[in-house]
Amino acid sequence: MNRRHPWRVALVVWAVLLVVAGGLTLWLQDSAEPRGPYGWERASPTPSACADATPDEEGRTLCLVRITR
């Protein structure tokens, strides 16, 4: 028996296990996805922080938000 033969067998077994584990991961992820409408589809719009800002002649609005801790 050649000295390299066990390394080749180990490499082939590792590659096959890697492919099977990747396929199993994708299959399990696909089956765990919800089948109905997603939460973001039912969400109400978030009010803008600058809702009361008046636009200029070109329709642009400047909004400055100060975040304090």
Secondary structure, 3 states (H helix, E strand, C coil): CCCCHHHHHHHHHHHHHHHHHHHHHHHHHHHHCCCCCCHHHCCCCCCCCCCCCCCCCCCCCCCCCCCCC
